[in-house]
Amino acid sequence: MESPSAHVDEELQPWGDPECPGQLPGRLGSSEYAQSGVVEKGRPKWGNPLQFLLVCVSYAVGLGNVWRFPYLCQMYGGGIASLVVSFLVSVYYNVINTWTVWYLFHSFQDPLPWSVCPLNGNRTGYDEECEKATSTQYFWYRKTLNISPSIQENGGMQWEPALCLTLAWLMVYLCILRGTESTGKVVYFTSSMPYFVLIIYLIQGLTLHGATNGLIYMFMPKMEQLINPKTWINAATQIFFSLGLGSGGLIAFASYSDPSTNCQKHAIIVSIVTSTTAIFASIVTFSIYGFKATFNYENCLNKVILLLTNSFDLEDGFLTASNLEEVKDYLASTYPSKYSDVFPHIRNCSLESDLNTAVQGTGLAFIVFTEAIKYMDVPQLWSVLYFFMLLVLGMGSMLGNTVAILTPLTDIKVISSYLPREAISGLVCLINCAIGMVFTMEFGNYWFDIFNDYAATLSLLLIVLVETIAVCYIYGLKSPLLIIGLFIFYLSDYIITGTLQYQAWDATQGHVVTKNYPTYALAVIGLLVASSTMCIPLVALGTFVTSRAEQAFLWPEQTSHGLTMSTRCSTAPS
């Protein structure tokens, strides 16, 4: 494929004539720009092009490939603004690594702490909250989050999650301490290790009983969803957010590459690797998901069979899964009074219902997967592998988010002239860690959901829309109809949704309930969206006012050049 830089006028200077401010520079990344010496010679570079490619893959292939893309399969068959988005994402994203570290530490216990319910206070039975829920839900909501009943009840800070958060940020700091020198070496591990674990899990998953049920469900399209516009919107946004567009990470990584690097080739490779990984991870996920659903379905059938056998004094082995419905109809018609007494205790067992239960994010990673792991042979081994893989994936994405913050900060001479990179990196990690302590409180998970849902969704779409329009304007490309349509659909979905709600844990019932956000939470949501999106118009307005003021100030000096400068500039190439 011909390089886009081949269309640049050869006579065009890299940055145009300095005395002709209206003249556009040559294409950034072109050979002319690379030879001009504009890029600082002292700026660190990747050790080789492979490091740049791997760090992009490690950044793009993150937790979303493991816990959001499978969910969608299940359901449907600008510089300153980017800095703010990356900061907001970093504040909450490392909390996921915190929970992963917590589960990783507990994975070495026998039995796994989420595999059984704890005893109650007087040790006469199991904990009431755990019995109403499940052991995995109990460990997540009570032992890990110690969650409050609502967002209005903040509770206190929990020291164990706080220590795990501190450890997670210490790991990030050590990875970015020496800039590209340390990050370039780390990505060899963060980009490759998850694939080894996924391959091991794939082999294990395909051998599990019921795995085929999950795979059939994954590849069986829901034709009615093809005419649903939201299906295609979610598909587009999944690719959009999976690649990490608009948050500044990819641009920051690219700034440490040679300007003549073939970014087009790297962009294609990263896109293919990311999409392939999402499908690969979904196969692994659905094989295990099918195992879990089949296990629950057969367990449910066995309980119903045992109940009916004991209630009607049936012969052992007479009632089976194949004749269950037939025998139920016979018992209901022959013994209507007795069957009506037993009927409330008969569970409705459905494999499809279990498979239809759509879960994403933390629910998939810390509840559904742990539920499946506890039924595997040597569950400690599979638990350690799984959470270690999640930790590596999370750290790979955190490197991109953090570098997107550090790169513009270290490029500001006012800051870098007083503080070395190590100090700037330490301050960024320390500030993020301090703010992140909010998520370790009892109401922290509710605020985590707010940041996760609103800090980097609509704002990222707007940033990429503006970036695309700018590129189209400068280089004369066609209008970006796809991203414009995606932005309009996403914005309309926000409006149509109406009153924003959240899922709160009800310990008395053992499941989540839907509640409306309080007014102050809605205000924070608005602030999160506006904090990044408003950077674009505010900076644009400031730049416009500044340029107008400079033109007014320099006008007498410009007119003194007379006709000579005007003539020369008018004949310069454009």
C-alpha positions, -999 to 999 in steps of 0.1 A, spaced: 0 0 0 13 34 -9 23 55 20 1 86 25 32 107 29 39 101 -8 13 126 -17 29 155 2 44 182 -21 82 176 -21 88 213 -22 68 219 10 90 226 40 84 206 72 69 235 91 63 260 63 78 294 61 81 309 96 73 343 82 41 329 66 21 317 96 -9 307 76 10 281 56 4 245 67 33 223 77 41 190 60 25 158 72 36 147 106 54 114 104 66 120 68 102 116 58 105 154 54 94 159 90 118 132 102 147 148 84 140 183 96 153 177 131 121 192 146 118 163 171 140 167 201 171 147 197 172 140 235 137 125 235 138 88 245 129 62 219 117 26 220 145 0 218 131 -13 186 98 -11 165 86 -44 181 85 -27 215 62 0 202 39 -26 186 38 -47 217 31 -18 240 1 -8 217 -11 -44 218 -7 -46 256 -26 -13 260 -54 -22 236 -58 -58 247 -72 -53 282 -99 -64 306 -126 -54 281 -116 -82 258 -122 -107 286 -153 -93 303 -171 -69 279 -168 -85 244 -182 -119 256 -211 -100 272 -220 -83 239 -219 -117 222 -242 -129 248 -266 -100 245 -266 -96 207 -251 -125 192 -76 162 215 -44 167 239 -58 184 269 -91 166 269 -73 132 264 -52 140 295 -82 146 316 -99 114 304 -67 94 310 -65 108 345 -101 100 353 -97 65 340 -65 59 359 -82 70 391 -106 41 390 -91 16 366 -64 5 390 -91 -4 416 -98 -34 393 -62 -44 398 -67 -39 435 -96 -64 436 -76 -88 413 -46 -87 438 -71 -94 466 -85 -125 449 -50 -136 438 -39 -136 474 -69 -157 485 -65 -181 456 -38 -200 475 -63 -211 503 -78 -245 505 -107 -245 502 -112 -213 482 -129 -188 505 -156 -181 480 -165 -218 475 -184 -223 507 -205 -201 530 -191 -192 564 -208 -203 596 -230 -178 615 -221 -162 648 -233 -190 670 -219 -216 646 -253 -234 643 -256 -229 606 -244 -209 576 -244 -171 574 -279 -159 566 -268 -134 539 -247 -160 522 -275 -186 522 -299 -161 505 -273 -153 479 -244 -176 468 -210 -181 483 -193 -163 454 -217 -133 456 -212 -132 494 -174 -132 491 -176 -104 465 -202 -81 481 -195 -88 518 -159 -99 521 -143 -80 493 -164 -48 490 -181 -49 524 -207 -29 504 -231 -5 520 -269 -7 513 -268 25 491 -246 52 478 -258 76 505 -242 54 533 -204 59 529 -192 36 557 -155 36 565 -123 29 547 -112 -7 547 -75 -12 553 -71 -45 533 -83 -31 500 -64 1 507 -32 -19 511 -39 -38 478 -45 -4 460 -12 9 473 5 -22 461 -12 -19 427 0 17 423 35 7 434 36 -19 406 26 8 381 52 32 393 80 5 390 69 -2 354 70 34 343 99 45 365 125 47 337 102 57 309 105 38 277 136 20 291 115 2 317 81 2 299 96 -13 267 109 -43 287 77 -48 307 55 -51 276 73 -82 264 57 -99 294 23 -80 296 16 -85 259 24 -122 256 17 -138 290 -21 -135 288 -21 -156 256 -3 -184 273 -29 -185 301 -58 -182 276 -44 -212 257 -42 -232 289 -77 -222 298 -90 -230 263 -76 -266 266 -92 -269 301 -124 -253 290 -130 -275 260 -126 -306 281 -152 -295 307 -187 -311 308 -212 -287 291 -186 -266 273 -203 -272 239 -235 -257 253 -217 -224 259 -200 -225 225 -232 -232 206 -249 -204 225 -220 -180 215 -220 -187 178 -258 -190 175 -269 -155 162 -301 -138 175 -315 -128 142 -340 -104 158 -312 -84 172 -297 -77 138 -324 -51 131 -318 -35 165 -297 -3 161 -283 -6 196 -267 -39 186 -245 -22 160 -239 8 183 -226 -15 210 -205 -34 185 -189 -2 172 -183 13 206 -167 -20 218 -141 -18 190 -138 19 196 -130 16 233 -111 -16 230 -84 1 208 -81 29 234 -88 57 209 -90 92 221 -76 87 256 -41 97 245 -22 64 252 -16 55 216 -5 90 208 19 91 238 34 58 228 38 69 192 56 101 203 85 79 214 88 63 180 108 75 150 87 99 130 92 78 98 76 47 115 49 31 94 20 38 118 -5 26 92 9 -9 93 10 -9 131 -26 4 133 -38 -25 112 -18 -51 131 -31 -38 165 -67 -37 153 -65 -73 140 -47 -86 171 -73 -69 194 -103 -82 175 -89 -117 172 -80 -117 210 -116 -107 218 -130 -136 199 -104 -160 213 -111 -148 248 -149 -152 242 -144 -189 231 -126 -195 264 -152 -176 284 -182 -193 268 -167 -228 272 -164 -222 309 -197 -203 310 -214 -234 294 -198 -256 320 -211 -235 348 -246 -232 333 -248 -270 327 -236 -277 362 -262 -255 377 -289 -269 354 -281 -305 363 -278 -297 400 -313 -281 398 -327 -312 381 -312 -335 408 -328 -314 436 -362 -316 419 -358 -353 413 -349 -359 450 -378 -337 462 -404 -356 441 -389 -390 449 -390 -384 487 -424 -367 486 -442 -394 466 -422 -424 477 -410 -432 442 -385 -459 435 -349 -447 434 -337 -443 399 -372 -443 384 -373 -405 380 -347 -391 356 -341 -359 336 -355 -375 305 -389 -384 320 -391 -356 346 -418 -335 328 -439 -365 320 -439 -377 356 -446 -342 369 -477 -341 347 -488 -375 359 -483 -367 396 -502 -334 392 -532 -351 377 -532 -382 400 -524 -365 433 -535 -328 428 -537 -320 465 -504 -334 475 -487 -320 444 -500 -285 451 -483 -286 485 -450 -297 469 -452 -274 438 -440 -242 455 -407 -259 464 -401 -272 428 -376 -250 410 -379 -242 373 -347 -256 358 -337 -241 325 -303 -244 308 -312 -216 283 -322 -193 312 -288 -198 328 -271 -191 295 -293 -160 289 -281 -144 322 -260 -115 308 -232 -104 330 -202 -82 322 -175 -63 340 -168 -71 377 -198 -95 378 -183 -117 351 -148 -116 365 -154 -119 402 -187 -138 404 -194 -159 374 -158 -170 367 -151 -177 404 -184 -197 405 -171 -219 376 -136 -222 390 -147 -236 424 -162 -267 406 -130 -275 386 -103 -300 397 -75 -283 416 -94 -250 417 -65 -231 434 -44 -236 403 -70 -223 379 -78 -194 402 -42 -183 404 -38 -185 367 -70 -166 360 -64 -137 384 -27 -135 375 -38 -131 338 -63 -104 348 -36 -86 367 -12 -86 338 -40 -74 314 -49 -46 338 -13 -35 343 -8 -34 305 -38 -10 302 -27 10 332 7 16 315 -11 32 286 -33 53 308 -4 65 329 19 72 300 -9 93 285 -8 115 316 30 116 320 40 124 284 23 159 282 34 167 318 70 159 311 69 178 278 59 209 297 92 227 303 80 245 333 74 212 351 103 191 337 129 218 344 122 216 381 112 179 386 129 148 371 107 122 353 109 99 383 95 126 406 67 135 382 58 98 378 58 94 416 35 124 421 10 112 395 8 77 410 6 92 446 -23 115 436 -42 88 418 -37 64 447 -49 90 472 -81 97 452 -86 60 446 -89 54 483 -125 66 479 -133 33 461 -120 12 490 -148 26 513 -181 7 518 -199 28 492 -168 28 469 -182 3 444 -211 26 436 -187 54 428 -166 30 408 -196 23 386 -202 60 381 -166 66 370 -167 34 348 -200 44 331 -195 81 326 -159 92 330 -147 80 296 -177 71 274 -194 101 258 -163 123 263 -141 99 244 -165 98 215 -165 136 213 -127 138 215 -122 113 186 -150 131 166 -131 164 169 -98 147 161 -113 131 130 -129 163 118 -96 181 123 -77 155 103 -104 156 76 -102 194 74 -64 195 72 -59 167 48 -90 171 27 -106 137 36 -143 129 34 -167 136 62 -165 111 91 -201 100 89 -196 68 109 -182 85 140 -208 113 137 -236 88 135 -222 69 164 -219 100 185 -255 110 178 -269 75 186 -249 74 218 -260 108 229 -296 100 221 -293 68 242 -281 89 271 -312 111 268 -337 84 262 -325 65 293 -341 91 315 -335 90 352 -301 74 359 -302 44 382 -277 20 399 -276 -15 413 -274 -16 451 -268 -48 471 -296 -57 495 -281 -80 522 -316 -89 535 -327 -104 502 -293 -116 490 -294 -99 456 -291 -65 439 -320 -40 437 -324 -10 414 -323 25 430 -322 61 416 -291 81 420 -294 110 445 -291 146 432 -255 150 442 -245 119 424 -261 132 393 -242 164 397 -209 144 399 -219 125 368 -224 158 349 -191 171 362 -173 139 350 -187 143 315 -181 180 314 -146 180 328 -131 164 297 -156 175 270 -154 212 280 -117 212 275 -121 212 238 -143 243 234 -126 262 262 -91 256 248 -103 264 213 -119 297 226 -87 305 244 -65 298 214 -88 319 192 -87 349 216 -49 346 220 -43 344 183 -65 374 177 -47 394 203 -13 385 189 -24 395 154 -37 428 167 -4 434 185 18 424 156 -2 442 129 19 474 128 51 453 125 36 431 98 25 461 77 60 475 78 72 445 58 51 459 29 44 443 -3 76 422 -4 65 397 23 29 396 10 41 388 -25 65 361 -13 40 344 10 13 344 -17 36 326 -41 47 300 -15 33 264 -21 2 254 -2 
